[in-house]
């Protein structure tokens, strides 16, 4: 006796494969987006740190100029 799949079972298997593939793809895309958002946040944080350091350097330089005698 030959085992044969019905058309309904073949369709069910196809839909299941498509669904599993879609879920896997969504998971991969979500991982990519999560990593990208993390990287962007890290880059912005680095920029903010640089900006604070530059601001502090400018402030210290301005204080040194203000502290110098005016006859220079």
C-alpha positions as CSV (number, residue, x, y, z in Angstrom):
1,X,0.0,0.0,0.0
2,X,1.3,3.4,-1.0
3,X,1.4,6.3,1.5
4,X,0.1,9.5,-0.2
5,X,-0.5,12.9,1.2
6,X,-3.8,14.6,0.6
7,X,-3.9,18.0,-1.1
8,X,-5.0,19.5,2.2
9,X,-2.0,18.1,4.1
10,X,0.3,19.3,1.4
11,X,-1.2,22.8,1.6
12,X,-1.0,22.7,5.5
13,X,2.7,21.7,5.3
14,X,3.4,24.5,2.8
15,X,1.6,27.1,5.0
16,X,3.5,25.9,8.0
17,X,6.9,26.2,6.2
18,X,6.0,29.7,5.0
19,X,5.0,30.7,8.5
20,X,8.1,29.3,10.1
21,X,10.3,31.1,7.5
22,X,8.4,34.3,8.1
23,X,8.9,34.1,11.9
24,X,12.6,33.3,11.4
25,X,13.0,36.3,9.1
26,X,11.2,38.6,11.5
27,X,13.4,37.5,14.3
28,X,16.5,38.1,12.2
29,X,15.3,41.6,11.3
30,X,14.5,42.4,14.9
31,X,18.0,41.4,15.9
32,X,19.5,43.6,13.2
33,X,17.4,46.5,14.3
34,X,18.2,46.0,18.0
35,X,21.9,45.9,17.3
36,X,21.6,49.0,15.1
37,X,19.7,51.0,17.7
38,X,22.3,49.9,20.3
39,X,25.2,51.0,18.0
40,X,23.5,54.4,17.3
41,X,22.9,55.0,21.1
42,X,26.6,54.2,21.7
43,X,27.8,56.6,19.0
44,X,25.5,59.4,20.3
45,X,26.8,58.8,23.8
46,X,30.4,59.1,22.5
47,X,29.6,62.3,20.7
48,X,28.0,63.7,23.9
49,X,31.1,62.8,25.9
50,X,33.3,64.6,23.3
51,X,31.0,67.6,23.4
52,X,31.2,67.8,27.2
53,X,35.0,67.4,27.1
54,X,35.3,70.2,24.5
55,X,33.0,72.5,26.5
56,X,35.1,71.9,29.6
57,X,38.3,72.6,27.7
58,X,36.9,75.8,26.4
59,X,35.7,76.8,29.9
60,X,39.2,76.1,31.4
61,X,40.9,78.0,28.6
62,X,38.6,81.0,29.1
63,X,39.3,81.0,32.8
64,X,43.0,81.0,32.2
65,X,42.7,84.0,29.8
66,X,40.5,85.9,32.4
67,X,43.0,85.1,35.1
68,X,46.0,86.6,33.2
69,X,47.1,90.1,34.0
70,X,45.7,92.6,31.5
71,X,49.1,94.0,30.5
72,X,50.1,91.0,28.4
